[in-house]
Amino acid sequence: MRCLIRWMVGAGLLALACVAGAQPAPRVQPDVARLTLNIGGKPTEVVTHLYKPAGDGPFPLVIFSHGRAGARIDRVKLQYPVAVGHANYWLNKGVAVMAPVRPGYGDTGGTDREDSHANWSGNLCTGNPDFTTSAGNARETVVAAYQWALQQPWVRKDRILLEGQSVGGMTTVATGALNLPGVVGFVNFAGGSGGYPEVSPGKSCKPGNLTETYRAYGQLAKEPSLWLYAENDLYWGAEAPRQWHEAFKAGGSDTELVQTGPVEGRDGHQLLIYGGKMWSGPLNAFVKKVGLLSP
C-alpha cells in the first residue's frame, strides 16, 4: 500500500501493537519523502515520514517530533522519526501522521542546531544549559512542516495535533506555545532535555533551567495539552516532570499531567513504545476532548 524505503520492526514495536490494543495486522508502511522546507530562513531538504489513511481525505493530521540521542554517531543513525506501531495507532483512527527528521539527524544531516550545552563531567552536570534556544531551534522544523502541511489537499487545516517524545516532547511544547491556527492541542511524551541515565539515572542536567523554559511557554500557550511521563523515567526521574508541568500550568492553559506507574522491565523514558496500556486511555480521552476526529 505504501512505498517502503527503510523499514524494520523490532520486538519492541511489535509489543506496542499488543499493549495498545491493536489487532494483529500488516503494518501500513511510511512514505519517505524529501521535502524542501524553509528552516532558519533558508531552504533545507528534510527527510520526512508520511502516513496517510486510504482515500483522498482531507484527514486530521498529527505532526510528530522525534527525540535526541546523546552521541552524534547515534543521531546520524536515526532512521525512524516515529515508531511504526505508534503511527499505526493514529492511522487506525483515520488520522494522518507527518514525522520530519530534523537537521542534524539521520538522512537529513546537516548542522546540529539543538545542542543545549548540557555537559557532563563524570556524574556531575557542568555548564549552564540553554534549553530555550535548543527548543526554539528544534521547533523551526515543526513550524516549517506545519506550513507545508497546510498546502496539502489531504490535510484538514482545522484538525492538527502536535506530538513528540523526549526532546521532541519539549519541542512540541515549544511549538504549542505559538498557538498556530488549526492546531487543536499538543501531546508531550516524556518531554525534556539534559538527561544522561548512564551516569546520572533519574537526575538530568540543571532541571531548574528547563522549569523556567516551560514556565515561559506556559505563559503563551492557549491550546489544551496532555503531558505523559512514567514514574521510572531514568532521564528525568519522577519529581522534575511534576515541577515542569506545574510551572507550565501556572500560565493558565488547559493542561493535564498523567504520570503513570513504572514501565515494567524497561526505562520509563520509553513509555511511548512499551507503555501503551497506560497511555492509550488518557490519549484517547484527549483526542475526544480536543475534537481531533470531529466532522
Secondary structure, DSSP 8 states (H G I E B T S, - for coil): ----SS----HHHHHHHHHTT--S------EEEEEEEEETTEEEEEEEEEE--SSS--EEEEEEE----SSHHHHTT---SS-HHHHHHHHTTT-EEEEE--TTSTTT-S--------EEETTEEES---HHHHHHHHHHHHHHHHHHHTT-TTEEEEEEEEEEETHHHHHHHHHHTT--TTEEEEEEES------TTTSTT--S-HHHHHHHHHHHHTT--S-EEEEEETT-TTTTTHHHHHHHHHHHTT---EEEEEE---TTS-GGGHHHH-HHHHHHHHHHHHHHHTTT--
